[in-house]
Amino acid sequence: MKKILLIVSVLAISLTACNKNDDDGITGNPNIPNAVFDTQGLINTNLPQFNQMQFPGNYVVLNSNYGVNGVVVYYSGSNQYSAFELSDPNHQLISCSKLTVDGVFATCSCDDGNTYNIVTGSPGQGVNGQYGLTRYFVEVNGNIIRVYNN
């Protein structure tokens, strides 16, 4: 009986812990609205404007048609991509909260100059606020990188 109870408990915890929204960084952040978008076949690494995404350490910035203020997609290597919103998650949406990317860091132009890592989404040292970057979903199929949030 104890084994059955243990198995049922583990299964119940597993089912409630795995939720699509758990990893999107949106839940609980009042500063970033939920942007529904899908790049579909836009990012094709065979095209010249996305060719650099075949090589680790490179990124592309997608304009504000995707996400709220745009999206940055970073390639770490071994088919590992990350995609994040380019709005400072620790500011309300204002002109200075749009992030600019330089290397592996995205920085806002507000007085506090919050900086975030575009590989992990983590805030840098001295960031004012509790939130990391809003993560979007990435799916790779051959040379197509799909970024979406729906």
Secondary structure, 3 states (H helix, E strand, C coil): CHHHHHHHHHHHHHHHHCCHHHHCCCCCCCCCCCCCEECCCCEECCCHHHHHHHCCCEEEEECCCCCCCCEEEEEEECCEEEEEECECCCCCCCHHHECEEECCEEECCCCCCCEEECCCCCECCCCCCCCCCCEEEEEEECCEEEEEEC
